[in-house]
Amino acid sequence: MSTSTTSRAVIEQLVREQVYASMGLAAPKSAPNELLVNISARHCHLTQAAVEALFGPGHQLQPMKDLYQNGQFAAKESVTLIGPRSRIISNLRILGPCRNLNQVELAYTDAIALGFEIPVKMSGDIAGTQGGMLMGPHGYFELKEGIIRAQPHVHMHPDDAAFYGVKHLDVMKLKVLGALGMTFDNLVVRVDPSFKLEVHIDTDEGNACGLKPDTFCELTR
């Protein structure tokens, strides 16, 4: 699920230009890129070794759907995550391409259902985190660590970072309007030339703020 700010942003920019013009001033520059806020459902990232353990020697992930960030995709393959006392989540989607570490990203309610206690972490920061067992059609793969709740974050191209006046790993606020409007105070900035402007929150967070395709959101310092 996502929300686009295009229509309202265009209207606001036109009004802003008129107001500043009446004052004899130049209107501030509009954002270089449209803001997209996406709900990231539970998923996992796997190494090639893990994929082969779960799906068989030489198996390659098969793209099912391209994601918003360039080169990223939801794979056709999914696995079962086994928690304490044999509680499971089936159809845990794998996101590709393969990475150099294994990581499962869950929402808080997912963790409760499985019997896990998981920390809020940035992607890749898995040292000392909860482990678990994955099951695929070919076999099992044990995660020694890597089960987390992802820190809400925003992907930015350097042009976006310059516009917002932030740098990599700075913290911003995401203001979500609407009937259940709220502000996320600890949105971590991730900057890379390959990134497109996109906020990621999990399903619990998206449900809590009532995020819909037409929900207006804005980034602030």
Residue pairs with C-beta under 8 A, 6 or more apart in sequence:
1 38
1 39
1 206
1 211
1 212
1 213
2 36
2 37
2 38
2 39
2 68
2 213
3 36
3 37
3 211
3 212
3 213
3 214
3 215
3 216
3 217
4 34
4 35
4 36
4 213
4 214
5 34
5 35
5 216
5 217
5 218
6 34
8 216
9 30
9 31
9 34
9 35
13 27
13 30
16 27
16 28
17 27
19 27
20 26
20 27
20 28
21 27
29 163
31 160
31 163
31 197
32 157
32 159
32 160
32 163
33 157
33 159
33 160
33 196
33 197
34 197
35 197
35 199
35 217
35 218
35 219
36 68
36 196
36 197
36 198
36 199
37 174
37 176
37 198
37 199
37 201
37 211
37 215
37 217
38 68
38 198
38 199
38 200
38 201
39 201
39 202
39 203
39 205
39 206
39 211
40 105
40 150
40 200
40 201
40 202
40 203
41 93
41 107
41 202
41 203
42 89
42 92
42 93
42 104
42 105
42 106
42 107
42 110
42 202
42 203
43 74
43 92
43 93
43 94
43 95
43 104
43 105
44 79
44 81
44 92
44 93
44 94
44 95
44 102
44 103
44 104
44 105
44 134
45 94
45 95
45 98
45 99
45 101
45 102
45 103
45 105
45 123
46 54
46 94
46 98
46 99
46 102
46 141
47 98
47 99
47 100
47 101
47 102
48 98
50 102
50 134
50 141
51 59
51 60
51 61
51 77
51 94
51 98
52 58
52 59
53 136
53 138
53 139
53 140
53 141
54 77
54 79
54 134
54 135
54 136
54 137
54 138
54 139
54 140
54 141
55 77
55 136
55 137
55 138
56 137
56 138
59 138
61 75
61 76
61 77
61 94
61 96
61 97
61 98
62 75
62 76
62 77
63 73
63 74
63 75
63 76
63 96
64 73
64 74
64 75
64 76
65 73
65 74
66 72
66 73
67 73
67 74
67 95
68 196
68 198
69 155
69 194
69 195
69 196
69 198
70 194
70 196
71 97
71 194
72 95
72 96
72 97
73 95
73 96
73 97
74 93
74 94
74 95
74 96
75 93
75 94
75 95
75 96
77 94
77 136
78 90
78 91
78 92
78 93
78 94
79 92
79 94
79 134
79 135
79 136
80 88
80 89
80 90
80 91
80 92
80 134
80 135
80 136
81 88
81 89
81 92
81 104
81 114
81 132
81 133
81 134
81 135
82 88
82 132
82 133
82 134
82 135
83 89
83 113
83 114
83 115
83 116
83 132
84 114
84 115
84 116
85 115
87 113
87 114
87 115
88 114
89 106
89 110
89 113
89 114
92 104
92 134
101 124
101 126
101 146
102 141
102 143
102 146
103 123
103 124
103 126
103 146
103 147
103 148
104 132
104 134
104 143
104 146
104 147
104 148
105 123
105 148
105 149
105 150
105 202
106 114
106 116
106 118
106 147
106 148
106 149
106 202
107 149
107 202
107 203
107 204
107 205
108 118
108 149
108 202
108 204
109 203
109 204
111 117
111 118
111 147
111 149
114 132
116 130
116 132
116 147
117 130
118 129
118 130
118 147
118 148
118 149
119 129
119 148
119 149
120 148
120 149
120 150
120 151
121 129
121 148
121 149
121 150
121 151
122 150
122 151
122 153
122 188
123 148
123 150
123 151
123 153
125 148
126 145
126 146
126 148
127 145
128 145
129 145
129 146
129 147
129 148
130 145
130 146
130 147
130 148
131 142
131 143
131 144
131 145
131 146
131 147
132 142
132 143
132 147
133 140
133 141
133 142
133 143
134 140
134 141
134 142
134 143
149 202
150 200
150 202
151 186
151 188
152 174
152 184
152 186
152 187
152 188
152 199
152 200
152 201
152 202
152 205
153 187
153 188
153 189
153 190
153 199
153 200
154 172
154 174
154 187
154 188
154 189
154 190
154 197
154 198
154 199
154 200
154 219
155 190
155 192
155 195
155 196
155 197
155 198
155 199
155 200
156 164
156 166
156 189
156 190
156 191
156 192
156 195
156 197
157 191
157 192
157 193
157 195
157 196
157 197
158 191
158 193
160 191
160 197
161 167
161 168
161 189
161 191
164 172
164 219
164 221
165 221
166 172
166 189
166 191
166 221
167 189
167 191
168 189
168 190
168 191
168 192
169 188
169 189
169 190
170 188
170 189
171 185
171 186
171 187
171 188
171 189
172 187
172 189
172 219
172 220
172 221
173 183
173 184
173 185
173 187
173 219
173 220
173 221
174 183
174 184
174 187
174 199
174 201
174 217
174 218
174 219
175 181
175 183
175 217
175 218
175 219
175 220
176 182
176 183
176 184
176 209
176 210
176 211
176 215
176 216
176 217
177 215
177 216
177 217
178 209
178 210
178 211
178 212
178 215
178 216
179 210
180 208
180 209
180 210
181 209
181 210
182 208
182 209
184 201
184 205
184 209
187 199
187 219
199 217
199 219
201 209
201 211
209 215
211 217
